[in-house]
Amino acid sequence: MKSVEEFVYELEIALHGNIRNFTPEIFLRTAQSFKAYFHIRPDLLLSVRYNAANGRTDVALIHKQERVFGFDNLKEWHYHPFENPKLHIPCDEPSLEYILNNISQIIKQL
């Protein structure tokens, strides 16, 4: 499993490569956990959580206080598609670059 430092490093690269303008709001950053919002617009933010002890990862695009897209590994890796974010579609573990690239495409539609 990745350390929090490794996760945050990969996240920073993926964010800056895919989402140009955002304001970070870090809630928690310890040796074991990371939790942050990245505000993109007043009605749009990216929620990111990571737990180094168990590898639990959750990345969600929140629009008007509702998840509209995301990836997480609760039980197993899956994603919540933009067309119907209540669905859980199994997938292989994605890279943060892949997740953020998908999110950048969805931001363009919102």
Buried (B, 14 or more C-beta within 10 A) or exposed (E): EBEBEEBBEBBEEBBEEBBEEBEEEEEEBEEEBBBBBBBBEEEBBBBBBBBBEEEBBBBBBBBEEEBBBBBBBEEEBBBBBBEEBEEBEEEEEBEBBBBBBBBBEBBEEB
